[in-house]
Amino acid sequence: MCNFFYFILILAFALNDEIKFTGAAYCNGKPSPSAQPNLKPIIDQKPTFIKEIKNAKLYKIGTDDDSIKIVHLWGTPYEMGFAHGSIVKQELTGLIEAFWKYMESEIISGINGTTKGFFRPDFLERVADLGLDVALDIENTITERYTGRYFHDEIKGMSDATGIEEKKFRRIHLIGELTKGSCSMFGAWGAALPNSEGLLQLRALDWVVDGGLQNFPEITVYHPNKNEQNGHDFANIGWSGWIGSIQGYSSAKLAISEIGVSYPDESFGKESRFGTPFTYALRDILQFDNTFYDAYNRLTNGKRTCDLILGVGDGKINKFNSVQYSASVANFMNDTTLKPEGDWHPKIKDVVYHGMDWLCPSFNEVMAAQISKFYGNLTAQNAIREVTSIVQTGSLLVTYYDFNNDVIYTANARGDIEEGPRNAYDRRDFIIKPVEELSETTKGSRNSQASSSNSQPTTPKTPPTRKRLASVDLNVDSTPSKKMDTKKDKKNCQITCISSKKYCCGTCCKEEKNIALCQKYFEDGKKL
């Protein structure tokens, strides 16, 4: 009877799946004219080792009042999930329970109309009719066919380690599809940067700063088994136990940004409930895609859902596009095709940017002004000081990806027991950079074949042709721009090509399946 009940409800949603555009409106609010620069010093220190268990290591960077945990995971999806749930069990459990309570309170307030809505109105209607658990379980059912098995396996591992029901993990991870958040992004390269070198990318998350997430910041670094189809190393920048991606950086030098759209125009077309949850699609980019064009194909050909603006940066070719994203469109935009059109959203050479929403003049005007102020000298430090802080974007989480220097800068909102400014854009940023000591100590927990958690893990060899991103130990393929001028360099490059099946030393591997990809890599005139 229960299954039949769900079948009828899902059928009803399928018949009424089309969520149509109802008319353009502009966002509310604007940055305060008295907003101040963020002059706080950046935290630049080595992560401190905390503990190690089978398939996981835990580090911490910063002090109790400003700190982020860094968790390294090895193994299969289930093994990484179990290790994750074990090594930060208290934090992971705390996040799930706190955020669930927050959602329940916001549901009551939203239905009663006593506070500004956190959830989309159509979802509130479903909850009022069915209850929160049932409404989220239906969302899970209608998106499950578009969700990779590895997500379920990882959730199963966390559930087994913590005792929290799998359904609860799944429910929590669908919230991004159903809430109304505002965020900002930009990608800058070429003439916008000092010496016209590299790519600088922003992802600013403006979401709830009192929902519990702010208490459990974490960078989760995945090292999937290389002998399985589980992708490559990547870092998820978020919170303990949050396995979807809203910010992140991969070993393929890809990074992601995202903005929830509450104020679209008619060009977005319709939304849909049936498709891949966007936090899973973004994680797939980090975990499986090697190039910007892989991400382009994934988003263009995937089953899309709600209205968003996504951002994809590729540090190998210094390329960034934003993506107008909905069930109807996947419109990739560069600095010359940037939309929406308007005096309040001027085009800037070698810059793609969006402030807070799609139709949001007040924030876009200020963002354009601040980017222009530092044009030609736009660095992560300048942007931290006078872009996100003056635009007042990134209340919960702010991350800058500095591809040229292979570092990330990230800040989290004030936790309940912390002091200082509330919003992340006003707080101290952490710089995550190469640290040789950590590179050595992150080797070890890959021994997923050990018979018990007390077994001593073996130490895997790290390929000499790879480098790491700081404390997140990302095995990023090195791509020197100088020409190979010795037989030794050429031989090493050939070995790397054979082993990585990618490219190196300014050239592409001459494999049939990579020829088209090579052509795209070097479309700007570089030689194959």
C-alpha positions as CSV (number, residue, x, y, z in Angstrom):
1,M,0.0,0.0,0.0
2,C,2.9,2.3,0.9
3,N,4.6,1.7,-2.5
4,F,1.3,2.3,-4.3
5,F,0.9,5.6,-2.4
6,Y,4.3,6.8,-3.5
7,F,3.6,5.7,-7.0
8,I,0.5,7.8,-7.2
9,L,2.3,10.8,-5.7
10,I,5.2,10.5,-8.1
11,L,2.9,10.1,-11.1
12,A,1.1,13.3,-10.0
13,F,4.4,15.1,-9.9
14,A,5.4,13.7,-13.3
15,L,2.2,14.9,-14.9
16,N,2.7,18.3,-13.3
17,D,6.5,18.5,-13.6
18,E,6.8,21.6,-15.6
19,I,7.6,24.6,-13.4
20,K,7.0,27.6,-15.6
21,F,8.4,31.1,-15.6
22,T,5.8,33.5,-14.2
23,G,7.3,36.9,-15.1
24,A,10.5,38.8,-14.5
25,A,11.2,40.6,-11.3
26,Y,14.4,42.1,-9.8
27,C,16.2,41.1,-6.6
28,N,15.7,43.0,-3.4
29,G,18.3,44.6,-1.2
30,K,21.7,46.1,-2.0
31,P,25.2,46.3,-0.5
32,S,25.5,48.7,2.3
33,P,27.1,52.0,1.2
34,S,29.1,51.9,4.4
35,A,30.6,48.4,3.8
36,Q,34.2,48.3,4.9
37,P,37.2,46.5,3.3
38,N,38.3,43.2,4.9
39,L,41.8,44.1,6.3
40,K,42.2,41.1,8.5
41,P,45.4,39.1,8.0
42,I,45.2,35.9,6.1
43,I,46.0,32.7,8.1
44,D,49.0,31.1,6.4
45,Q,50.2,28.1,8.4
46,K,50.8,24.4,8.2
47,P,47.9,22.1,9.0
48,T,48.2,20.3,12.3
49,F,47.9,16.5,12.3
50,I,45.1,15.3,14.6
51,K,44.7,11.6,14.1
52,E,44.6,8.7,11.6
53,I,42.3,5.7,11.2
54,K,41.9,3.1,8.4
55,N,41.3,5.0,5.1
56,A,41.3,8.4,6.7
57,K,43.5,11.2,8.2
58,L,42.4,14.3,10.0
59,Y,44.2,17.7,10.1
60,K,43.2,21.1,11.4
61,I,44.3,24.5,10.3
62,G,43.8,27.6,12.4
63,T,42.9,28.2,16.0
64,D,39.7,27.3,17.9
65,D,38.2,30.7,17.0
66,D,39.1,30.4,13.3
67,S,39.7,26.8,12.2
68,I,38.8,24.4,9.5
69,K,39.2,20.6,9.6
70,I,40.9,18.9,6.6
71,V,39.9,15.2,6.1
72,H,41.7,12.9,3.7
73,L,39.8,9.8,2.6
74,W,41.0,6.8,0.6
75,G,39.3,3.7,-0.8
76,T,36.0,2.8,-2.5
77,P,32.9,5.0,-2.1
78,Y,31.6,2.9,0.8
79,E,35.1,2.8,2.5
80,M,35.5,6.5,2.2
81,G,32.0,7.1,3.6
82,F,32.6,4.8,6.5
83,A,36.0,6.4,7.2
84,H,34.5,9.8,7.0
85,G,31.7,9.0,9.4
86,S,34.2,7.4,11.8
87,I,37.0,10.0,11.9
88,V,34.7,13.0,12.4
89,K,31.7,11.2,13.8
90,Q,30.8,13.9,16.4
91,E,31.0,16.7,13.8
92,L,29.1,14.8,11.1
93,T,26.4,13.8,13.5
94,G,26.2,17.3,14.9
95,L,25.8,18.8,11.4
96,I,23.0,16.4,10.3
97,E,21.0,16.9,13.5
98,A,21.4,20.6,13.7
99,F,20.6,21.3,10.1
100,W,17.6,19.0,10.2
101,K,16.2,20.9,13.2
102,Y,16.8,24.1,11.4
103,M,14.9,22.9,8.3
104,E,11.9,21.8,10.5
105,S,11.8,25.3,12.1
106,E,11.9,27.0,8.7
107,I,9.2,24.8,7.3
108,I,6.9,25.8,10.2
109,S,7.8,29.5,9.8
110,G,7.4,29.3,6.0
111,I,4.0,27.6,6.1
112,N,2.8,30.1,8.7
113,G,4.2,33.0,6.8
114,T,5.9,34.3,10.0
115,T,9.3,34.7,8.5
116,K,10.9,35.2,5.1
117,G,10.9,31.9,3.3
118,F,13.9,29.7,3.2
119,F,12.2,27.1,0.9
120,R,10.7,27.4,-2.5
121,P,6.9,28.0,-2.3
122,D,6.0,24.9,-4.4
123,F,8.0,22.7,-1.9
124,L,6.3,24.3,1.1
125,E,2.9,23.4,-0.4
126,R,4.0,19.8,-0.7
127,V,5.3,19.7,2.9
128,A,2.0,21.2,4.1
129,D,0.1,18.4,2.4
130,L,2.5,15.5,3.0
131,G,5.0,16.3,5.8
132,L,8.7,17.1,5.5
133,D,9.9,13.4,5.5
134,V,7.5,12.3,2.8
135,A,8.1,15.3,0.6
136,L,11.9,14.9,0.7
137,D,11.6,11.1,0.2
138,I,9.6,11.8,-3.0
139,E,12.3,14.2,-4.2
140,N,14.8,11.4,-3.6
141,T,12.8,8.9,-5.5
142,I,12.3,11.1,-8.6
143,T,16.0,12.0,-8.7
144,E,17.4,8.6,-7.9
145,R,17.7,7.3,-11.4
146,Y,19.9,10.3,-12.3
147,T,22.2,9.8,-9.3
148,G,25.4,7.8,-9.4
149,R,25.6,4.6,-7.4
150,Y,28.7,5.9,-5.6
151,F,26.7,8.6,-3.8
152,H,24.4,5.9,-2.3
153,D,27.5,3.8,-1.4
154,E,29.2,6.7,0.3
155,I,26.0,7.5,2.2
156,K,25.7,3.9,3.3
157,G,29.2,4.0,4.7
158,M,28.5,7.2,6.7
159,S,25.2,5.7,7.9
160,D,26.9,2.5,9.1
161,A,29.6,4.5,10.9
162,T,27.3,7.0,12.6
163,G,24.0,5.1,13.1
164,I,22.1,7.9,11.3
165,E,19.5,6.5,8.9
166,E,20.5,6.6,5.2
167,K,17.2,8.3,4.4
168,K,18.2,11.3,6.6
169,F,21.5,11.8,4.7
170,R,19.6,11.7,1.4
171,R,17.0,14.1,2.6
172,I,19.6,16.6,3.8
173,H,21.5,16.5,0.4
174,L,18.4,17.4,-1.6
175,I,17.9,20.7,0.3
176,G,19.9,22.7,-2.3
177,E,17.3,21.9,-4.9
178,L,14.5,23.2,-2.8
179,T,15.8,26.3,-1.1
180,K,16.3,29.9,-2.1
181,G,19.9,31.1,-1.8
182,S,21.8,34.0,-3.3
183,C,25.5,33.8,-4.2
184,S,28.1,35.4,-6.4
185,M,31.0,34.4,-8.7
186,F,33.6,35.7,-11.1
187,G,36.3,34.4,-13.3
188,A,39.2,36.7,-14.3
189,W,42.2,36.1,-16.6
190,G,44.4,37.8,-19.1
191,A,44.4,41.6,-18.9
192,A,42.4,41.6,-15.6
193,L,45.3,40.0,-13.7
194,P,48.9,41.1,-12.9
195,N,51.2,40.2,-15.8
196,S,48.1,38.7,-17.6
197,E,49.0,35.3,-16.0
198,G,46.7,32.6,-14.7
199,L,43.1,32.4,-13.7
200,L,41.4,33.7,-10.6
201,Q,37.9,32.4,-9.7
202,L,35.5,33.3,-7.0
203,R,32.7,31.3,-5.4
204,A,30.8,33.2,-2.7
205,L,28.0,31.3,-0.9
206,D,25.2,33.5,0.6
207,W,23.0,31.1,2.6
208,V,21.9,30.6,6.2
209,V,24.5,31.5,8.7
210,D,22.5,30.2,11.7
211,G,21.4,26.8,10.4
212,G,24.3,24.8,12.0
213,L,26.5,24.4,8.9
214,Q,28.7,27.3,10.1
215,N,29.8,25.2,13.1
216,F,31.3,22.3,11.0
217,P,33.6,23.7,8.2
218,E,35.6,21.1,6.5
219,I,37.7,20.5,3.4
220,T,37.2,16.9,2.4
221,V,39.9,15.5,0.1
222,Y,38.9,12.3,-1.8
223,H,41.6,9.9,-3.0
224,P,39.5,7.2,-4.8
225,N,41.0,3.8,-5.6
226,K,42.8,4.2,-8.8
227,N,42.1,0.7,-10.1
228,E,38.3,1.4,-10.1
229,Q,36.0,3.7,-12.0
230,N,35.7,6.1,-9.1
231,G,37.4,9.2,-10.7
232,H,40.4,11.1,-9.5
233,D,41.5,13.1,-6.5
234,F,39.5,16.2,-5.6
235,A,38.7,18.5,-2.7
236,N,35.2,19.3,-1.5
237,I,35.0,22.6,0.3
238,G,32.1,22.7,2.6
239,W,31.1,20.9,5.9
240,S,31.5,17.6,7.7
241,G,29.4,15.0,6.0
242,W,28.2,17.2,3.1
243,I,29.1,15.0,0.1
244,G,27.5,17.1,-2.7
245,S,29.7,19.9,-4.1
246,I,29.0,23.6,-3.8
247,Q,32.7,24.6,-3.9
248,G,35.7,22.5,-4.8
249,Y,38.9,22.0,-6.7
250,S,40.1,18.9,-8.5
251,S,43.4,17.3,-9.5
252,A,42.5,18.1,-13.1
253,K,42.7,21.8,-12.1
254,L,39.0,22.3,-12.5
255,A,37.0,24.4,-10.0
256,I,33.3,25.1,-9.6
257,S,31.0,28.1,-8.7
258,E,27.2,28.3,-8.3
259,I,24.4,30.8,-7.8
260,G,20.8,30.0,-7.0
261,V,18.4,32.0,-9.2
262,S,15.3,33.4,-7.6
263,Y,14.9,36.2,-10.1
264,P,15.2,34.7,-13.7
265,D,13.9,36.1,-16.9
266,E,12.0,34.2,-19.7
267,S,15.3,33.0,-21.3
268,F,15.5,30.3,-18.5
269,G,12.4,28.5,-19.7
270,K,11.0,25.8,-17.4
271,E,12.4,24.1,-14.4
272,S,12.0,20.4,-13.6
273,R,12.0,18.2,-10.5
274,F,13.3,15.2,-12.5
275,G,17.0,15.2,-13.1
276,T,20.4,15.1,-11.4
277,P,20.6,17.2,-8.2
278,F,22.9,20.1,-9.1
279,T,25.3,19.5,-6.1
280,Y,25.8,16.0,-7.5
281,A,26.4,17.2,-11.0
282,L,29.0,19.7,-9.7
283,R,30.7,17.0,-7.8
284,D,30.8,14.8,-10.9
285,I,32.7,17.6,-12.6
286,L,35.3,17.6,-9.9
287,Q,35.5,13.8,-9.5
288,F,35.4,12.6,-13.1
289,D,36.0,15.4,-15.6
290,N,39.5,16.2,-16.9
291,T,38.9,19.3,-18.9
292,F,36.6,22.3,-19.3
293,Y,35.1,20.5,-22.3
294,D,34.3,17.4,-20.3
295,A,32.3,19.7,-17.9
296,Y,30.7,21.4,-20.9
297,N,29.5,18.1,-22.2
298,R,28.3,16.9,-18.8
299,L,26.1,20.0,-18.2
300,T,24.9,20.3,-21.8
301,N,23.8,16.7,-22.1
302,G,22.8,16.0,-18.5
303,K,19.3,15.9,-17.1
304,R,19.0,19.4,-15.5
305,T,16.6,20.6,-12.9
306,C,16.3,24.1,-11.3
307,D,17.3,27.6,-12.3
308,L,21.0,28.3,-11.5
309,I,24.1,30.1,-12.7
310,L,27.0,27.7,-12.6
311,G,30.7,28.5,-13.1
312,V,33.5,26.2,-14.4
313,G,37.1,27.2,-14.4
314,D,40.0,25.2,-16.0
315,G,43.4,26.3,-14.7
316,K,45.2,24.3,-17.4
317,I,44.0,26.7,-20.1
318,N,43.0,29.7,-18.0
319,K,39.4,29.4,-19.1
320,F,36.3,30.3,-17.2
321,N,32.6,30.3,-18.3
322,S,29.5,30.9,-16.4
323,V,26.4,28.8,-17.3
324,Q,22.8,29.8,-17.4
325,Y,21.3,26.6,-16.2
326,S,17.8,25.2,-16.1
327,A,15.8,22.2,-17.3
328,S,15.5,24.1,-20.6
329,V,18.9,25.6,-21.2
330,A,22.6,25.2,-20.6
331,N,24.0,28.5,-22.0
332,F,27.8,28.9,-21.6
333,M,28.9,32.5,-21.4
334,N,32.3,34.1,-21.7
335,D,33.3,37.8,-21.4
336,T,31.9,38.7,-24.8
337,T,28.6,36.7,-24.5
338,L,27.9,37.5,-20.9
339,K,24.2,37.9,-19.9
340,P,21.9,39.3,-18.8
341,E,22.2,42.5,-20.8
342,G,21.9,45.8,-19.0
343,D,23.7,49.0,-18.1
344,W,23.9,47.5,-14.6
345,H,25.8,44.5,-15.9
346,P,28.6,45.9,-18.1
347,K,30.9,43.6,-20.0
348,I,34.5,43.6,-18.8
349,K,37.3,42.2,-21.0
350,D,38.6,38.9,-19.7
351,V,36.1,38.8,-16.8
352,V,32.9,36.9,-16.3
353,Y,30.9,37.9,-13.2
354,H,27.5,37.6,-11.5
355,G,26.4,39.3,-8.3
356,M,23.8,37.5,-6.1
357,D,21.3,36.6,-8.8
358,W,20.4,36.8,-12.5
359,L,18.3,40.0,-12.4
360,C,20.1,41.8,-9.6
361,P,21.2,45.3,-10.6
362,S,22.2,46.6,-7.2
363,F,24.8,43.9,-6.5
364,N,26.1,43.6,-10.0
365,E,26.8,47.3,-10.3
366,V,28.9,47.2,-7.1
367,M,30.7,44.0,-8.2
368,A,31.5,45.5,-11.6
369,A,32.8,48.7,-10.0
370,Q,35.1,46.8,-7.5
371,I,36.5,44.5,-10.2
372,S,37.2,47.5,-12.4
373,K,38.9,49.3,-9.6
374,F,41.6,46.6,-9.5
375,Y,41.5,45.7,-13.2
376,G,45.0,44.7,-14.3
377,N,46.0,44.1,-10.7
378,L,43.2,41.8,-9.5
379,T,44.7,39.3,-7.1
380,A,43.1,37.1,-4.5
381,Q,44.4,39.4,-1.8
382,N,42.9,42.5,-3.4
383,A,39.6,40.7,-4.1
384,I,39.3,39.5,-0.5
385,R,40.0,43.0,0.8
386,E,37.8,45.0,-1.5
387,V,35.5,42.9,-3.7
388,T,33.6,40.3,-1.6
389,S,33.7,42.5,1.5
390,I,32.3,45.6,-0.3
391,V,29.8,43.7,-2.4
392,Q,28.9,41.9,0.9
393,T,28.7,38.5,-0.7
394,G,29.7,35.2,0.8
395,S,27.9,35.3,4.1
396,L,28.3,31.5,4.8
397,L,31.4,30.6,2.8
398,V,33.8,32.3,0.4
399,T,36.5,30.6,-1.7
400,Y,39.0,32.1,-4.2
401,Y,40.8,29.7,-6.5
402,D,44.2,31.1,-7.6
403,F,45.2,28.8,-10.4
404,N,48.4,30.5,-11.2
405,N,49.8,29.9,-7.8
406,D,47.9,26.6,-7.1
407,V,46.4,27.8,-3.9
408,I,42.9,28.4,-2.6
409,Y,41.7,31.0,0.0
410,T,38.7,30.2,2.0
411,A,36.7,31.7,4.9
412,N,33.7,30.4,6.8
413,A,30.9,32.2,8.8
414,R,31.3,32.6,12.5
415,G,30.4,29.4,14.5
416,D,28.2,29.6,17.5
417,I,31.1,29.5,20.0
418,E,33.4,31.7,18.0
419,E,34.0,35.4,18.1
420,G,34.5,38.1,15.5
421,P,32.4,39.2,12.5
422,R,29.4,37.0,11.6
423,N,29.8,36.8,7.8
424,A,32.5,34.9,6.0
425,Y,33.4,37.8,3.8
426,D,34.4,39.8,6.8
427,R,36.4,37.1,8.5
428,R,40.0,35.9,8.2
429,D,40.7,33.7,5.1
430,F,42.8,30.6,5.2
431,I,45.4,30.0,2.5
432,I,45.8,26.4,1.5
433,K,49.1,25.9,-0.3
434,P,51.8,23.2,-1.0
435,V,53.4,22.0,2.2
436,E,56.0,19.3,1.9
437,E,55.6,17.9,5.4
438,L,51.9,17.3,4.8
439,S,52.6,15.8,1.4
440,E,54.6,13.2,3.2
441,T,52.2,12.5,6.0
442,T,49.1,12.2,3.8
443,K,50.5,8.9,2.4
444,G,49.3,6.0,4.4
445,S,45.6,5.3,4.8
446,R,45.1,3.9,1.3
447,N,45.4,0.4,2.8
448,S,41.7,-0.5,2.4
449,Q,42.6,-4.2,2.5
450,A,43.7,-4.0,6.2
451,S,41.8,-6.4,8.4
452,S,41.1,-4.0,11.2
453,S,41.2,-0.3,12.0
454,N,44.3,-0.9,14.0
455,S,46.3,-2.2,11.1
456,Q,49.2,-0.1,10.0
457,P,48.6,1.2,6.4
458,T,51.1,0.8,3.7
459,T,52.7,3.8,2.1
460,P,51.9,4.2,-1.6
461,K,54.4,5.7,-4.0
462,T,53.5,9.1,-5.4
463,P,54.3,9.6,-9.2
464,P,57.2,12.0,-9.5
465,T,55.6,13.9,-12.3
466,R,52.8,15.3,-10.1
467,K,52.4,18.1,-7.7
468,R,50.0,18.8,-4.9
469,L,47.7,21.6,-3.8
470,A,48.7,22.3,-0.3
471,S,47.0,20.6,2.6
472,V,44.5,19.1,0.2
473,D,47.1,16.8,-1.4
474,L,45.7,17.0,-4.9
475,N,47.8,15.1,-7.5
476,V,47.7,17.8,-10.1
477,D,49.4,17.0,-13.4
478,S,52.3,19.3,-14.1
479,T,52.2,21.1,-17.4
480,P,55.3,23.2,-17.9
481,S,55.0,25.9,-20.5
482,K,58.6,25.7,-21.6
483,K,59.6,23.6,-24.6
484,M,61.3,20.2,-24.0
485,D,64.9,20.7,-24.9
486,T,66.5,17.4,-23.6
487,K,66.0,13.8,-24.4
488,K,65.4,13.2,-20.7
489,D,62.5,15.7,-20.7
490,K,61.0,14.1,-23.8
491,K,61.3,10.6,-22.3
492,N,59.6,11.7,-19.0
493,C,56.9,13.3,-20.9
494,Q,56.2,10.2,-23.0
495,I,56.0,8.1,-19.8
496,T,53.6,10.6,-18.3
497,C,51.4,10.5,-21.4
498,I,51.3,6.7,-21.3
499,S,50.4,6.6,-17.6
500,S,48.0,9.5,-17.4
501,K,46.4,9.4,-20.8
502,K,46.1,13.2,-20.6
503,Y,48.8,15.6,-21.7
504,C,52.0,17.1,-20.4
505,C,55.0,19.2,-21.2
506,G,53.0,21.5,-23.5
507,T,51.8,18.7,-25.7
508,C,49.0,16.1,-25.9
509,C,49.2,12.4,-25.8
510,K,48.9,11.0,-29.3
511,E,46.1,8.6,-28.6
512,E,43.2,8.4,-31.0
513,K,40.6,9.1,-28.4
514,N,42.4,12.2,-27.2
515,I,43.1,13.9,-30.6
516,A,39.9,16.0,-30.5
517,L,40.6,16.9,-26.9
518,C,44.1,18.0,-27.8
519,Q,42.8,20.2,-30.5
520,K,40.5,21.9,-28.0
521,Y,43.3,22.3,-25.4
522,F,45.4,24.2,-27.9
523,E,42.7,26.1,-29.8
524,D,44.5,29.4,-28.9
525,G,47.3,28.5,-31.3
526,K,49.6,26.4,-29.1
527,K,51.2,23.5,-31.0
528,L,50.3,19.9,-30.4
